[in-house]
Amino acid sequence: MTAITQEELQTAVHAALVQWGKPAEIQTAPLSGLLLVQNQLAAHQGGLPFGRRYAIDRVLLDSIDLLAEQDEAGAVVLRSRFLDGKITRQVAQEMYASIDQVNRWQRAAIDALTQLLYHQETKLRAELIQALETNLPPASYSQFFGFPEIREIVAAQLVQETAPWIIALTGIGGIGKTSLADLVVREVLPSLAFKHICWLRVEQQQFSGAALPPERAYQGLLSALADALWPGMAHGQPDAHLETRLSQKLKAAPHLIIIDNLETVAHVDYFAGKLLAFVEPTRFLLTSRARPSGGTAVYTHTLHELPFSDAAALLRHHAQLTGLPELAAADTDTLQAIYQVTGGNPLALKLVVSLTAVLPLPQILADLNKNRAGPIEDLYRHIYWETWQTLTPAAQTLLLAMPLAAASGALPEQMQAFSGLDENEFWTAVRELTARSLLEVQGTIQERRYGIHRLTDTFLQTEIIGWPNLLDT
């Protein structure tokens, strides 16, 4: 729903006043798109034509009452001319004024009425956008770089009235899928195309580290989605009952559901097949390291590495943000040397920047060049090892505890209990790990949670936790 301009609103206000009392068949309901009118409509007559006319009239009457508090003469003119249907000459006689004076009062009153409505509409719109935004996790980026074409296409797909109903952002770990999804969703919020937004991260691993079967992961999704829509009401209900209730709700009004960080083709395909029961007008946005197999109705956008220009801008920005002005001001050759090793993978770029806080850049690049022999996962392994060895003991302790956090993240008190750190050590470690791009802020602005990237979790479980003797060295 596009915001109306003040000029457009003034034209609509005058048209609505002129239509007051006219037969329903010649009315065009010029103010029907206002949120103010829709709120009145929802509270009274639903979608019936009489209800729509009543809602518009109610909004106009309430606003004229407000106008009377600051311009009594103007309010009288509007009521007499439009609500009572009197001609200008009659109104002038009743108010002991000239026709020109009444016309001036009328123009000024319509201007003032428009301003009152515009202020109310703008305030209501801002409140609705803010309410939707509270359902999103805190943005993990301060500035976004890259993928302009995909960003524009996905934003358009999310708010159009036709398919695709399920959209997936796919790509290797650390490429920026979650950040892009977050950015695009924030960009479409002002359209108010969705009644509700849910951001879900679904558990896909058992405590042992083995992958959950897609069926069980889907059960977790059902519970998480139902809990987001009916907090505390869905616990313990059968899956079939949840599916029926969810289908009814999601098909009755447009919702946007983001399912973040799916990992396997099996999970993506299974979820997509099940989600078809909930779409239209509701839409789903998935992020996944795996592309759907092609047998499901999923519109897929694959993210590739950043070109050097975007990677260099990201390097400079992240260096400035983390207090490394020398790297932020480095020449192109220096940034090109980093790019040659890491490629255009945003997470790898950030991790290398964080390493320069404690190690000289030539050593970092030499070590990575020497050890890199395979795909991007091998590069991450070497970067993580370098980073691990430069962390303080408290930060290492806290990071080791983070695989215990759920996909939705852990609360600070849970993390402190996991790690056994005292309060001062704990918050010092949080700041260190955040600055080193090893800790992700999740949750909402009402409740902060912390988690780790899936690649960080994999490194800890396969390289550190799996080799306890290394912790003593």
KELUMNU-658287 format. One record per residue (C-alpha): x, y, z; residue number from 1. Coordinates in pm, 1 decimal. Layout:
BEGIN
<u=X&v=Y&w=Z&i=NUM>
...
end
This chain:
BEGIN
<u=0.0&v=0.0&w=0.0&i=1>
<u=172.8&v=312.7&w=-124.2&i=2>
<u=165.1&v=617.6&w=101.9&i=3>
<u=-58.7&v=894.5&w=-30.1&i=4>
<u=88.9&v=1238.7&w=-87.1&i=5>
<u=-63.1&v=1545.1&w=74.7&i=6>
<u=-162.5&v=1679.6&w=-267.3&i=7>
<u=-335.8&v=1352.3&w=-359.0&i=8>
<u=-508.7&v=1348.2&w=-22.3&i=9>
<u=-644.0&v=1701.7&w=-66.2&i=10>
<u=-801.9&v=1605.4&w=-399.5&i=11>
<u=-952.3&v=1292.7&w=-240.1&i=12>
<u=-1086.0&v=1485.6&w=60.5&i=13>
<u=-1267.0&v=1734.2&w=-162.3&i=14>
<u=-1410.3&v=1452.0&w=-374.4&i=15>
<u=-1530.0&v=1265.3&w=-64.6&i=16>
<u=-1702.2&v=1578.8&w=68.5&i=17>
<u=-1871.1&v=1637.2&w=-266.1&i=18>
<u=-1998.6&v=1276.4&w=-268.7&i=19>
<u=-2148.6&v=1306.1&w=79.2&i=20>
<u=-2513.1&v=1194.9&w=64.0&i=21>
<u=-2502.3&v=1104.0&w=-305.6&i=22>
<u=-2655.8&v=770.3&w=-419.4&i=23>
<u=-2423.1&v=476.6&w=-365.9&i=24>
<u=-2409.7&v=386.0&w=-734.5&i=25>
<u=-2232.0&v=709.9&w=-827.9&i=26>
<u=-1983.7&v=708.3&w=-540.8&i=27>
<u=-1617.3&v=628.0&w=-601.3&i=28>
<u=-1503.7&v=615.3&w=-234.1&i=29>
<u=-1192.3&v=829.8&w=-292.3&i=30>
<u=-1059.6&v=787.3&w=64.5&i=31>
<u=-1107.8&v=409.2&w=82.9&i=32>
<u=-732.0&v=344.3&w=57.9&i=33>
<u=-652.4&v=530.2&w=380.7&i=34>
<u=-544.5&v=321.1&w=677.5&i=35>
<u=-777.9&v=536.2&w=887.6&i=36>
<u=-1072.2&v=424.7&w=674.6&i=37>
<u=-964.9&v=61.3&w=669.7&i=38>
<u=-944.0&v=59.1&w=1049.9&i=39>
<u=-1299.3&v=194.1&w=1067.8&i=40>
<u=-1412.5&v=-59.0&w=809.6&i=41>
<u=-1260.7&v=-348.7&w=1001.9&i=42>
<u=-1432.7&v=-233.1&w=1319.3&i=43>
<u=-1780.6&v=-205.0&w=1163.5&i=44>
<u=-1928.5&v=-335.1&w=841.3&i=45>
<u=-1650.7&v=-549.0&w=692.8&i=46>
<u=-1626.7&v=-535.7&w=315.4&i=47>
<u=-1984.0&v=-428.9&w=230.3&i=48>
<u=-2025.7&v=-113.0&w=16.4&i=49>
<u=-2239.7&v=46.1&w=289.7&i=50>
<u=-1965.8&v=-28.5&w=539.8&i=51>
<u=-1704.3&v=136.7&w=323.0&i=52>
<u=-1916.4&v=451.2&w=283.5&i=53>
<u=-1984.8&v=455.6&w=655.9&i=54>
<u=-1614.1&v=422.5&w=735.1&i=55>
<u=-1523.5&v=715.5&w=507.8&i=56>
<u=-1800.5&v=932.0&w=653.3&i=57>
<u=-1693.6&v=844.8&w=1006.9&i=58>
<u=-1333.4&v=947.2&w=938.3&i=59>
<u=-1448.5&v=1275.3&w=781.2&i=60>
<u=-1685.1&v=1354.8&w=1069.2&i=61>
<u=-1420.7&v=1285.2&w=1332.5&i=62>
<u=-1171.0&v=1503.6&w=1147.4&i=63>
<u=-1420.4&v=1789.5&w=1107.5&i=64>
<u=-1481.3&v=1772.2&w=1483.3&i=65>
<u=-1105.1&v=1810.9&w=1535.3&i=66>
<u=-1100.6&v=2097.1&w=1287.0&i=67>
<u=-1369.2&v=2279.8&w=1482.9&i=68>
<u=-1129.5&v=2304.6&w=1778.0&i=69>
<u=-892.5&v=2521.5&w=1573.7&i=70>
<u=-1122.8&v=2670.2&w=1308.1&i=71>
<u=-1486.2&v=2677.4&w=1412.8&i=72>
<u=-1601.7&v=2886.8&w=1117.0&i=73>
<u=-1430.5&v=2653.6&w=870.0&i=74>
<u=-1592.7&v=2349.6&w=1028.9&i=75>
<u=-1934.1&v=2514.6&w=1010.4&i=76>
<u=-1883.3&v=2590.5&w=640.5&i=77>
<u=-1787.3&v=2229.5&w=561.3&i=78>
<u=-2082.7&v=2085.7&w=751.3&i=79>
<u=-2326.0&v=2330.6&w=591.4&i=80>
<u=-2193.4&v=2301.9&w=236.3&i=81>
<u=-2131.3&v=1929.5&w=212.9&i=82>
<u=-2301.8&v=1744.4&w=499.0&i=83>
<u=-2622.4&v=1953.6&w=487.4&i=84>
<u=-2604.6&v=2020.3&w=112.1&i=85>
<u=-2661.0&v=2394.8&w=131.8&i=86>
<u=-2552.6&v=2624.9&w=-149.9&i=87>
<u=-2284.7&v=2887.5&w=-90.2&i=88>
<u=-2530.5&v=3179.8&w=-97.2&i=89>
<u=-2743.3&v=3020.1&w=176.2&i=90>
<u=-2439.8&v=2954.1&w=393.9&i=91>
<u=-2324.3&v=3313.7&w=345.9&i=92>
<u=-2661.7&v=3445.7&w=458.1&i=93>
<u=-2666.1&v=3223.2&w=766.5&i=94>
<u=-2311.9&v=3328.0&w=864.1&i=95>
<u=-2364.5&v=3697.8&w=781.9&i=96>
<u=-2072.0&v=3686.3&w=539.9&i=97>
<u=-2012.1&v=3743.9&w=171.4&i=98>
<u=-1998.4&v=3461.5&w=-80.0&i=99>
<u=-1627.1&v=3533.1&w=-136.1&i=100>
<u=-1563.0&v=3507.1&w=237.2&i=101>
<u=-1742.7&v=3171.4&w=256.9&i=102>
<u=-1540.8&v=3043.5&w=-38.5&i=103>
<u=-1216.9&v=3149.3&w=132.2&i=104>
<u=-1325.0&v=2979.5&w=455.0&i=105>
<u=-1411.1&v=2664.8&w=259.5&i=106>
<u=-1073.7&v=2649.1&w=83.4&i=107>
<u=-885.2&v=2708.6&w=406.6&i=108>
<u=-1097.7&v=2451.5&w=589.8&i=109>
<u=-1032.2&v=2183.7&w=324.6&i=110>
<u=-658.6&v=2261.8&w=347.1&i=111>
<u=-666.3&v=2230.2&w=726.4&i=112>
<u=-881.4&v=1914.7&w=714.3&i=113>
<u=-633.6&v=1760.5&w=470.9&i=114>
<u=-342.9&v=1841.6&w=702.5&i=115>
<u=-523.2&v=1684.0&w=998.8&i=116>
<u=-595.2&v=1365.4&w=802.3&i=117>
<u=-244.0&v=1354.0&w=659.4&i=118>
<u=-90.6&v=1382.6&w=1006.2&i=119>
<u=-314.7&v=1104.7&w=1143.1&i=120>
<u=-252.3&v=878.8&w=842.4&i=121>
<u=125.1&v=933.0&w=853.3&i=122>
<u=136.1&v=862.0&w=1226.2&i=123>
<u=-69.7&v=544.2&w=1188.6&i=124>
<u=146.7&v=426.7&w=897.5&i=125>
<u=466.1&v=482.6&w=1100.1&i=126>
<u=321.7&v=287.9&w=1394.7&i=127>
<u=227.4&v=-6.5&w=1173.2&i=128>
<u=570.3&v=-13.7&w=1007.0&i=129>
<u=741.7&v=-1.4&w=1346.5&i=130>
<u=520.9&v=-284.2&w=1474.5&i=131>
<u=619.0&v=-499.2&w=1175.4&i=132>
<u=985.2&v=-413.4&w=1220.1&i=133>
<u=988.1&v=-539.7&w=1579.5&i=134>
<u=941.6&v=-892.1&w=1438.0&i=135>
<u=1276.7&v=-874.8&w=1256.8&i=136>
<u=1610.1&v=-960.5&w=1419.5&i=137>
<u=1855.6&v=-671.6&w=1455.4&i=138>
<u=2034.1&v=-610.3&w=1126.6&i=139>
<u=2375.1&v=-780.5&w=1123.5&i=140>
<u=2518.7&v=-510.5&w=895.7&i=141>
<u=2550.9&v=-133.8&w=922.8&i=142>
<u=2576.3&v=-93.1&w=545.0&i=143>
<u=2499.0&v=-344.1&w=273.0&i=144>
<u=2718.5&v=-404.6&w=-30.3&i=145>
<u=2647.2&v=-584.2&w=-356.0&i=146>
<u=2367.7&v=-774.0&w=-533.9&i=147>
<u=2172.4&v=-467.7&w=-660.4&i=148>
<u=1986.7&v=-656.7&w=-934.3&i=149>
<u=1872.6&v=-944.0&w=-712.4&i=150>
<u=1779.9&v=-696.5&w=-439.7&i=151>
<u=1552.2&v=-502.8&w=-676.6&i=152>
<u=1390.9&v=-812.7&w=-827.0&i=153>
<u=1317.5&v=-978.2&w=-492.0&i=154>
<u=1171.3&v=-657.2&w=-349.4&i=155>
<u=933.0&v=-637.9&w=-646.0&i=156>
<u=841.3&v=-1007.1&w=-618.8&i=157>
<u=755.3&v=-975.4&w=-251.0&i=158>
<u=491.6&v=-706.8&w=-302.6&i=159>
<u=337.3&v=-810.9&w=-635.4&i=160>
<u=-6.0&v=-972.2&w=-628.1&i=161>
<u=89.9&v=-1280.4&w=-828.3&i=162>
<u=335.2&v=-1571.0&w=-803.6&i=163>
<u=604.8&v=-1655.8&w=-704.4&i=164>
<u=477.6&v=-1730.9&w=-356.9&i=165>
<u=796.8&v=-1903.1&w=-240.0&i=166>
<u=1128.9&v=-1730.0&w=-309.5&i=167>
<u=1472.2&v=-1865.9&w=-216.3&i=168>
<u=1807.2&v=-1692.0&w=-182.0&i=169>
<u=2079.2&v=-1952.0&w=-220.4&i=170>
<u=2458.6&v=-1949.3&w=-210.3&i=171>
<u=2763.4&v=-2072.0&w=-21.3&i=172>
<u=2807.9&v=-1999.1&w=346.6&i=173>
<u=2895.1&v=-1642.1&w=435.0&i=174>
<u=2787.7&v=-1498.1&w=99.6&i=175>
<u=2527.6&v=-1266.5&w=255.3&i=176>
<u=2194.5&v=-1445.6&w=210.5&i=177>
<u=2057.7&v=-1353.8&w=552.4&i=178>
<u=2171.4&v=-991.9&w=525.8&i=179>
<u=2015.3&v=-955.5&w=180.7&i=180>
<u=1687.1&v=-1107.9&w=300.7&i=181>
<u=1683.6&v=-869.5&w=597.2&i=182>
<u=1755.7&v=-566.7&w=378.2&i=183>
<u=1489.5&v=-648.2&w=119.3&i=184>
<u=1225.4&v=-711.7&w=385.1&i=185>
<u=1303.1&v=-376.9&w=549.8&i=186>
<u=1276.7&v=-207.4&w=210.3&i=187>
<u=927.0&v=-343.9&w=145.8&i=188>
<u=792.7&v=-275.0&w=496.0&i=189>
<u=663.1&v=74.5&w=402.5&i=190>
<u=437.4&v=-82.3&w=138.7&i=191>
<u=235.9&v=-237.4&w=424.4&i=192>
<u=169.0&v=-526.7&w=189.7&i=193>
<u=171.4&v=-772.1&w=481.1&i=194>
<u=-46.0&v=-795.7&w=788.5&i=195>
<u=226.4&v=-973.1&w=983.2&i=196>
<u=591.9&v=-1068.5&w=937.3&i=197>
<u=762.9&v=-1368.8&w=1099.0&i=198>
<u=1137.2&v=-1439.1&w=1091.9&i=199>
<u=1217.9&v=-1800.3&w=1176.6&i=200>
<u=1540.5&v=-1995.4&w=1216.1&i=201>
<u=1458.6&v=-2363.6&w=1234.0&i=202>
<u=1664.2&v=-2627.3&w=1411.0&i=203>
<u=1804.0&v=-2870.8&w=1153.1&i=204>
<u=2053.4&v=-3053.6&w=1371.6&i=205>
<u=2021.9&v=-3285.6&w=1664.9&i=206>
<u=2228.4&v=-3228.8&w=1977.9&i=207>
<u=2471.5&v=-3494.0&w=1853.8&i=208>
<u=2540.8&v=-3280.8&w=1546.1&i=209>
<u=2359.9&v=-3514.6&w=1306.0&i=210>
<u=2108.6&v=-3356.7&w=1070.1&i=211>
<u=1742.5&v=-3368.9&w=1168.8&i=212>
<u=1526.0&v=-3548.0&w=913.8&i=213>
<u=1326.1&v=-3292.9&w=710.8&i=214>
<u=1000.8&v=-3421.2&w=860.9&i=215>
<u=1114.5&v=-3344.2&w=1215.2&i=216>
<u=1262.3&v=-3010.1&w=1115.5&i=217>
<u=925.6&v=-2924.9&w=958.6&i=218>
<u=751.3&v=-3008.2&w=1286.1&i=219>
<u=976.9&v=-2753.1&w=1452.5&i=220>
<u=884.3&v=-2499.9&w=1185.0&i=221>
<u=512.9&v=-2552.4&w=1244.5&i=222>
<u=553.2&v=-2497.6&w=1617.4&i=223>
<u=772.2&v=-2190.0&w=1570.3&i=224>
<u=533.7&v=-2033.2&w=1318.1&i=225>
<u=225.8&v=-2105.1&w=1528.3&i=226>
<u=397.2&v=-1964.2&w=1835.8&i=227>
<u=488.2&v=-1648.1&w=1645.8&i=228>
<u=125.6&v=-1595.1&w=1541.2&i=229>
<u=-43.8&v=-1715.8&w=1862.1&i=230>
<u=215.0&v=-1682.3&w=2143.0&i=231>
<u=169.5&v=-1955.0&w=2400.6&i=232>
<u=-145.9&v=-2094.4&w=2239.4&i=233>
<u=-9.6&v=-2362.3&w=2006.8&i=234>
<u=206.0&v=-2566.5&w=2245.3&i=235>
<u=127.1&v=-2938.7&w=2239.5&i=236>
<u=-127.6&v=-2924.5&w=1959.0&i=237>
<u=-112.5&v=-3195.9&w=1686.5&i=238>
<u=62.7&v=-3107.3&w=1361.7&i=239>
<u=-254.3&v=-3161.0&w=1158.0&i=240>
<u=-442.5&v=-2913.9&w=1375.8&i=241>
<u=-163.4&v=-2656.7&w=1348.2&i=242>
<u=-154.4&v=-2696.5&w=969.5&i=243>
<u=-529.9&v=-2638.6&w=944.5&i=244>
<u=-522.3&v=-2328.5&w=1165.5&i=245>
<u=-216.5&v=-2188.7&w=989.7&i=246>
<u=-364.4&v=-2247.3&w=646.2&i=247>
<u=-683.1&v=-2064.5&w=742.6&i=248>
<u=-496.0&v=-1767.6&w=886.6&i=249>
<u=-229.6&v=-1735.2&w=617.9&i=250>
<u=-478.7&v=-1763.4&w=333.5&i=251>
<u=-711.9&v=-1507.3&w=491.3&i=252>
<u=-457.1&v=-1221.7&w=490.2&i=253>
<u=-110.2&v=-1166.8&w=342.4&i=254>
<u=177.5&v=-1258.1&w=573.8&i=255>
<u=548.3&v=-1267.1&w=498.2&i=256>
<u=733.9&v=-1561.3&w=651.8&i=257>
<u=1114.6&v=-1568.5&w=633.9&i=258>
<u=1277.3&v=-1906.5&w=699.0&i=259>
<u=1646.8&v=-1847.8&w=742.3&i=260>
<u=1944.5&v=-2075.6&w=694.1&i=261>
<u=1817.2&v=-2401.3&w=545.3&i=262>
<u=2108.8&v=-2631.4&w=471.3&i=263>
<u=2023.8&v=-2926.4&w=249.7&i=264>
<u=1833.5&v=-2992.6&w=-71.6&i=265>
<u=1617.5&v=-3240.4&w=118.7&i=266>
<u=1513.3&v=-2973.6&w=371.9&i=267>
<u=1444.8&v=-2708.1&w=106.9&i=268>
<u=1240.0&v=-2944.6&w=-111.1&i=269>
<u=1040.7&v=-3086.7&w=180.2&i=270>
<u=965.4&v=-2744.9&w=328.1&i=271>
<u=866.6&v=-2597.3&w=-9.5&i=272>
<u=627.6&v=-2884.1&w=-78.6&i=273>
<u=458.3&v=-2836.0&w=257.8&i=274>
<u=448.6&v=-2455.6&w=242.6&i=275>
<u=237.4&v=-2458.0&w=-73.2&i=276>
<u=-62.6&v=-2527.3&w=153.1&i=277>
<u=-18.2&v=-2184.4&w=315.4&i=278>
<u=57.9&v=-1950.2&w=24.3&i=279>
<u=-147.1&v=-1695.6&w=-168.8&i=280>
<u=-170.5&v=-1424.9&w=-46.6&i=281>
<u=96.5&v=-1521.6&w=209.2&i=282>
<u=452.1&v=-1538.6&w=75.8&i=283>
<u=764.2&v=-1721.6&w=196.6&i=284>
<u=1126.3&v=-1608.3&w=164.5&i=285>
<u=1386.6&v=-1880.6&w=223.7&i=286>
<u=1762.7&v=-1858.0&w=260.1&i=287>
<u=1956.6&v=-2174.5&w=192.1&i=288>
<u=2304.0&v=-2304.6&w=114.6&i=289>
<u=2138.8&v=-2560.6&w=-115.4&i=290>
<u=1939.5&v=-2493.9&w=-431.5&i=291>
<u=1598.2&v=-2661.3&w=-460.7&i=292>
<u=1604.4&v=-2967.4&w=-683.0&i=293>
<u=1379.4&v=-2809.3&w=-944.5&i=294>
<u=1078.0&v=-3021.8&w=-867.3&i=295>
<u=924.1&v=-2759.5&w=-637.0&i=296>
<u=756.0&v=-2426.8&w=-708.3&i=297>
<u=1037.5&v=-2211.4&w=-571.9&i=298>
<u=1175.5&v=-1904.5&w=-750.9&i=299>
<u=1548.7&v=-1921.8&w=-681.8&i=300>
<u=1807.0&v=-1642.9&w=-681.9&i=301>
<u=2167.3&v=-1757.1&w=-642.0&i=302>
<u=2416.9&v=-1519.6&w=-484.1&i=303>
<u=2771.2&v=-1525.5&w=-620.4&i=304>
<u=3084.9&v=-1358.7&w=-487.9&i=305>
<u=3109.5&v=-980.9&w=-477.3&i=306>
<u=3304.7&v=-808.4&w=-754.0&i=307>
<u=3621.2&v=-629.9&w=-641.2&i=308>
<u=3458.4&v=-285.0&w=-628.3&i=309>
<u=3194.6&v=-401.0&w=-378.4&i=310>
<u=3444.0&v=-615.1&w=-186.5&i=311>
<u=3684.0&v=-319.7&w=-151.8&i=312>
<u=3401.7&v=-95.9&w=-28.0&i=313>
<u=3304.0&v=-363.1&w=226.2&i=314>
<u=3665.3&v=-401.0&w=342.0&i=315>
<u=3707.4&v=-27.0&w=396.9&i=316>
<u=3372.2&v=5.1&w=573.0&i=317>
<u=3428.2&v=-288.7&w=807.3&i=318>
<u=3780.2&v=-174.7&w=887.5&i=319>
<u=3653.9&v=172.6&w=975.8&i=320>
<u=3370.3&v=24.8&w=1179.6&i=321>
<u=3603.9&v=-197.2&w=1384.7&i=322>
<u=3860.6&v=71.8&w=1457.6&i=323>
<u=4121.8&v=-8.6&w=1191.9&i=324>
<u=4164.4&v=326.0&w=1010.9&i=325>
<u=4495.9&v=224.4&w=851.1&i=326>
<u=4332.9&v=-64.8&w=669.0&i=327>
<u=4030.0&v=150.9&w=585.6&i=328>
<u=4265.9&v=393.3&w=408.3&i=329>
<u=4479.2&v=122.7&w=243.1&i=330>
<u=4563.2&v=154.2&w=-124.9&i=331>
<u=4397.3&v=-52.3&w=-395.9&i=332>
<u=4690.2&v=-294.3&w=-423.8&i=333>
<u=4656.6&v=-389.5&w=-56.8&i=334>
<u=4283.4&v=-449.9&w=-89.8&i=335>
<u=4340.4&v=-640.9&w=-411.1&i=336>
<u=4583.5&v=-870.0&w=-227.3&i=337>
<u=4313.7&v=-953.2&w=30.6&i=338>
<u=4058.6&v=-1005.7&w=-246.4&i=339>
<u=4290.2&v=-1245.5&w=-430.9&i=340>
<u=4298.6&v=-1470.8&w=-124.7&i=341>
<u=3941.0&v=-1446.1&w=1.0&i=342>
<u=3751.9&v=-1378.5&w=-318.7&i=343>
<u=3434.0&v=-1176.6&w=-283.3&i=344>
<u=3286.6&v=-1366.8&w=10.3&i=345>
<u=3163.4&v=-1110.6&w=268.4&i=346>
<u=3215.6&v=-1326.2&w=577.9&i=347>
<u=3568.8&v=-1422.3&w=474.5&i=348>
<u=3649.1&v=-1056.3&w=407.3&i=349>
<u=3521.8&v=-953.1&w=751.4&i=350>
<u=3711.6&v=-1230.1&w=928.0&i=351>
<u=4037.0&v=-1126.8&w=760.4&i=352>
<u=3976.4&v=-764.1&w=858.1&i=353>
<u=3922.2&v=-867.6&w=1219.6&i=354>
<u=4248.6&v=-1064.6&w=1214.2&i=355>
<u=4445.1&v=-752.5&w=1118.9&i=356>
<u=4362.5&v=-612.0&w=1462.8&i=357>
<u=4613.8&v=-857.6&w=1612.4&i=358>
<u=4831.2&v=-989.0&w=1328.2&i=359>
<u=5026.7&v=-813.5&w=1049.4&i=360>
<u=4845.3&v=-836.1&w=716.2&i=361>
<u=5143.6&v=-986.2&w=523.8&i=362>
<u=5154.4&v=-1276.6&w=768.7&i=363>
<u=4779.3&v=-1335.7&w=739.4&i=364>
<u=4790.1&v=-1340.0&w=360.7&i=365>
<u=5102.1&v=-1556.2&w=348.3&i=366>
<u=4946.7&v=-1814.4&w=581.6&i=367>
<u=4622.3&v=-1823.8&w=386.1&i=368>
<u=4798.9&v=-1849.5&w=50.9&i=369>
<u=5020.5&v=-2128.4&w=181.4&i=370>
<u=4737.3&v=-2336.4&w=324.5&i=371>
<u=4456.2&v=-2274.9&w=82.3&i=372>
<u=4425.0&v=-2568.8&w=-149.1&i=373>
<u=4056.0&v=-2627.3&w=-199.9&i=374>
<u=3710.4&v=-2472.6&w=-191.0&i=375>
<u=3592.1&v=-2183.1&w=23.0&i=376>
<u=3531.9&v=-2412.4&w=323.1&i=377>
<u=3906.3&v=-2480.1&w=339.5&i=378>
<u=3975.8&v=-2108.8&w=339.5&i=379>
<u=3732.9&v=-2059.7&w=626.3&i=380>
<u=3901.2&v=-2335.4&w=823.1&i=381>
<u=4238.1&v=-2159.2&w=798.9&i=382>
<u=4091.1&v=-1818.8&w=882.8&i=383>
<u=3910.4&v=-1961.4&w=1183.8&i=384>
<u=4226.0&v=-2130.1&w=1310.6&i=385>
<u=4417.6&v=-1803.1&w=1284.5&i=386>
<u=4134.3&v=-1620.8&w=1460.7&i=387>
<u=4094.5&v=-1882.8&w=1734.1&i=388>
<u=4460.3&v=-1861.0&w=1828.9&i=389>
<u=4438.2&v=-1482.3&w=1874.6&i=390>
<u=4132.2&v=-1480.8&w=2103.3&i=391>
<u=4157.7&v=-1418.0&w=2475.9&i=392>
<u=4084.6&v=-1717.9&w=2704.3&i=393>
<u=3747.6&v=-1572.4&w=2806.4&i=394>
<u=3644.0&v=-1524.7&w=2442.6&i=395>
<u=3752.6&v=-1881.0&w=2360.4&i=396>
<u=3549.1&v=-2012.1&w=2654.7&i=397>
<u=3236.4&v=-1826.5&w=2547.6&i=398>
<u=3275.8&v=-1926.6&w=2183.4&i=399>
<u=3310.9&v=-2292.4&w=2282.3&i=400>
<u=2976.2&v=-2269.0&w=2460.5&i=401>
<u=2790.1&v=-2121.1&w=2163.4&i=402>
<u=2711.1&v=-2450.6&w=1982.3&i=403>
<u=2470.4&v=-2511.5&w=2272.5&i=404>
<u=2258.8&v=-2216.8&w=2156.8&i=405>
<u=1944.4&v=-2290.3&w=1957.9&i=406>
<u=1900.6&v=-2173.9&w=1601.0&i=407>
<u=1705.5&v=-1877.4&w=1737.7&i=408>
<u=2004.7&v=-1778.8&w=1951.7&i=409>
<u=2063.6&v=-1768.8&w=2326.4&i=410>
<u=1982.9&v=-1505.2&w=2585.0&i=411>
<u=2277.1&v=-1340.2&w=2766.1&i=412>
<u=2193.4&v=-1514.3&w=3093.0&i=413>
<u=2188.9&v=-1851.6&w=2914.6&i=414>
<u=2524.0&v=-1782.3&w=2750.5&i=415>
<u=2677.9&v=-1681.1&w=3079.9&i=416>
<u=2548.9&v=-2002.1&w=3238.1&i=417>
<u=2683.6&v=-2210.7&w=2946.0&i=418>
<u=3025.7&v=-2052.7&w=2966.6&i=419>
<u=3066.9&v=-2021.3&w=3343.4&i=420>
<u=3218.2&v=-1672.5&w=3303.6&i=421>
<u=3154.3&v=-1402.2&w=3559.1&i=422>
<u=2964.4&v=-1094.8&w=3442.9&i=423>
<u=3266.9&v=-876.6&w=3365.8&i=424>
<u=3446.9&v=-1153.1&w=3175.1&i=425>
<u=3127.7&v=-1243.5&w=2993.0&i=426>
<u=3048.4&v=-897.9&w=2853.9&i=427>
<u=3413.5&v=-836.6&w=2767.1&i=428>
<u=3409.5&v=-1163.5&w=2570.4&i=429>
<u=3081.2&v=-1068.7&w=2398.2&i=430>
<u=3230.9&v=-741.1&w=2280.0&i=431>
<u=3548.2&v=-914.9&w=2161.0&i=432>
<u=3365.4&v=-1185.2&w=1966.4&i=433>
<u=3126.4&v=-934.6&w=1812.1&i=434>
<u=3414.3&v=-713.6&w=1701.7&i=435>
<u=3585.9&v=-1017.9&w=1550.0&i=436>
<u=3271.9&v=-1109.7&w=1347.8&i=437>
<u=3229.5&v=-1434.7&w=1541.4&i=438>
<u=2908.5&v=-1353.7&w=1728.6&i=439>
<u=2579.2&v=-1266.7&w=1561.3&i=440>
<u=2310.4&v=-1057.8&w=1726.2&i=441>
<u=1967.3&v=-1217.1&w=1684.9&i=442>
<u=1623.1&v=-1179.6&w=1841.4&i=443>
<u=1437.9&v=-849.0&w=1824.5&i=444>
<u=1486.5&v=-502.5&w=1971.0&i=445>
<u=1274.5&v=-618.8&w=2264.0&i=446>
<u=1487.6&v=-926.7&w=2337.1&i=447>
<u=1849.4&v=-962.1&w=2230.0&i=448>
<u=1979.0&v=-1309.0&w=2152.4&i=449>
<u=2319.9&v=-1416.3&w=2032.0&i=450>
<u=2423.3&v=-1692.3&w=1795.5&i=451>
<u=2704.2&v=-1798.3&w=1567.0&i=452>
<u=2724.0&v=-1849.8&w=1193.9&i=453>
<u=2677.5&v=-2209.1&w=1080.1&i=454>
<u=3036.0&v=-2211.5&w=950.3&i=455>
<u=3164.5&v=-2100.3&w=1290.0&i=456>
<u=2964.0&v=-2378.5&w=1453.8&i=457>
<u=3107.0&v=-2633.7&w=1211.2&i=458>
<u=3463.6&v=-2518.2&w=1282.1&i=459>
<u=3415.9&v=-2540.2&w=1658.8&i=460>
<u=3259.8&v=-2885.9&w=1649.3&i=461>
<u=3499.4&v=-3042.2&w=1399.8&i=462>
<u=3824.4&v=-2861.3&w=1475.9&i=463>
<u=3812.1&v=-2753.8&w=1840.2&i=464>
<u=3557.7&v=-2949.8&w=2042.3&i=465>
<u=3653.4&v=-3264.8&w=1853.0&i=466>
<u=4018.0&v=-3224.3&w=1956.1&i=467>
<u=4016.3&v=-3152.2&w=2332.1&i=468>
<u=4396.3&v=-3186.0&w=2364.7&i=469>
<u=4435.9&v=-2870.8&w=2155.0&i=470>
<u=4267.5&v=-2666.4&w=2426.7&i=471>
<u=4559.5&v=-2731.0&w=2659.3&i=472>
<u=4825.6&v=-2599.4&w=2420.5&i=473>
end
